[in-house]
Amino acid sequence: MTQGSPFGLSPNLHHLETSATIAISQEAKRRKAAGEDVIDLGAGEPDFPTPAIAADAGARAIRDRPTKGSSSCAPRRRSTCRCSPAVAP
């Protein structure tokens, strides 16, 4: 049983492996603690600011393009769109 829980883990969970993302984050943390200069691209927030070109492109995409529905529902293809009734023409 897991500590603090009256329930044991499901046998279905025994085949699971460690998350690669978590493993990368743990290795980055270990290397930082060892004094290495590390840019951690694992889980969580990046340890550097978003580059202005990326932030500007994201803001422009939100401002200039529709943000509802999938790419198959782009305005130029609405006549063939098979989305939910709220999005379809």
Order of alpha helices (4+ residues) and beta strands (2+ residues): alpha-alpha
